[in-house]
Amino acid sequence: MIWPLCLNTSTIQPAGLLDKIAIAAQTGYEAVELWISDLMAFQEAGGTLTEVVGHLRQNGLSVPDVIALHGWTDAPDAAWPGVLEEARRAMDLAAHVGARHLVASPAQGRVDLARVARRYAELLALGRTMGVLPAMEFLGFVEHIKDIQTAWGIVAEAGDPDGSIVLDAFHQYNGGSSLEDLAALPMERVAIVHLDDAPVTPGPGQLRDEDRVYPGEGAIDLTAMLRLLRDGGYRGPLSLELFNPGYWREDPRQVAVRGLAATRRLIQALDA
């Protein structure tokens, strides 16, 4: 495969943390994206990060990133020191499980983009001291930081060569990003690519996380997207990220198997 194939554990959300790791390995994924909320809940229930790391190693899985840091783009200045402390804790969790990146997610409403860029630079400086770098995410259903251009503008304005962006087919489609926007990105600055699809209805701008469907079963031109990634030199992970409650009610192993098969079909079709 051109890209390492990864399972974002949101795809099989009802399963327990260790079960998610085992399912990812048993069904053929090479990597797994873990959520901060899952790691914290596991600890609160009496588990340890040492157990998680042992399970990852036993199953031969890498962790490209953990998800997600919230509240940093819109926090009042007076609250910023607390946000930095929260980021430090999240980075510590990420470092323990061997993740290189922490996904940094945007707020729902409009924000001061210049201030966000300054804050992103501070997060990068903090991350370098901990070995975990924040990656800028955009969300297609928020008001402001919802597309490639806006998110990449923040990374560029931060002026740090360690800055990176998280791509997501669903958010690109829903937030109005174009293939030209994708092609303009320096692919070495893409931290990870989330792979998913969207139904024909509702249309772009009206979709929510729970509307995601298996890759290749919706309205997004994923073939064009993957060709641009391949030809542009992106070789990082492709991570299946679904939040569909219907899938959560199914056997998580079957969901993981079906998602992996759908991903492989798309990749194999690139040269068809």
Buried (B, 14 or more C-beta within 10 A) or exposed (E): EEBBBBBBBBBBBEBEBBBBBBBBBEBEBBBBBBBBEBBEEBBEEEBEBEBBBEBBEEBEBBBBBBBBBBEBBBBEEEEBEEBBEBBBEBBEBBBBBBBBBBBBBBBBEEBEBEBBBBBBBBBBEBBEEBEBBBBBBBBBBBEBBBBBBBBBBBBBBBEBEBBBBBBBBBBBBBBBBEEEBBBEBBBEBBBBBBBBBBBEEEEBEEBEBEBBBBBBEBBBEBBEBBBBBBEBEBEBBBBBBBBBEEBBEEEBBEBBBBBBBBBBEBBEEEEE
